Structure formats: C-alpha cells, structure tokens
C-alpha cells in the first residue's frame, strides 16, 4: 500500500504540477516575449516532451489507485465518497487529455511542421482552454484527495 500511495502521489504531482507550471508561468512569458512562429514551435516541443510523462502518469494513477482500492481497502463499496469523486474527476481529466492529445496537439504539430501559423494558433488556444479546465479539475482532485475524508 505504501508503494501505491507514493506512486499515486508522484504521478499526480507530475501531471498537475506540470499543468500549473505551463499555464501559470510558461504561457504568460512565452506569450509576451515570443513571436507566433517561435511561440508555437516552443509549445509543440514542450508538449512533445511533457505528454509522455502525462501518459505515464495516467497509467500509474489508474494502476496505483485501483491497487489501493481493491488490494488495500477492500473494494469500491468500502471507500468514502471522496474516493469515488477522485476517480470520477480523474477519469474526466484523462478523457480531456486524450482529446487534447489526439486532436488539438496533433493539429498543432502539423501546423508547426507546415508553418500554418493561424491554424497552429487556433489549436494552441484550444489546448490552453483544455489545460485550464484540466488544471482546475486537477487542483480540485488534490483538495478532495487530501481533505476529502474530513469533509
């Protein structure tokens, strides 16, 4: 159980922390300092490096979460509402990430490769919106995970 908790927390920190850094620190700086072609190329490369970590986090979160619930806590019937909420919101986050990855991110990469800057900007804006939603959900999950059983 200790290993599952540690892996679960590390995966959540990597994913939510990465979104927080990208949205709250990198995005404003890149937007104010870089011209669109360079900004779009930067984001395509940042996402290309970050998204494999998110895929790994998704796998680890699911595996460690179900490991804790079924091997350590006796199944879904024996856990609190906060665990059900955490799972539901986590699945929504994973689905949003899958949409982001296979939709706007792929189109951003194609736009950057073909230097179609308006298309790239439109897809980067969609990614920004999806990351904003997922970041909000991720922060909410962190609160539920850490304080949920006391509510």
Buried (B, 14 or more C-beta within 10 A) or exposed (E): EEEBEEBBBBBBEBBBEBBBEBBEEBBEEBEEEBEEEEBBBBBBEBBEEBBEEBBEBBEBBBBBBEBBBEEEBEEEEEBEEBBBBBBEBBEBBBEBBEEBBEBBBEBBBBBBEEEBBEBBBBBBEBBBEBBEEBBEBBEBBBEBBEEBEEE
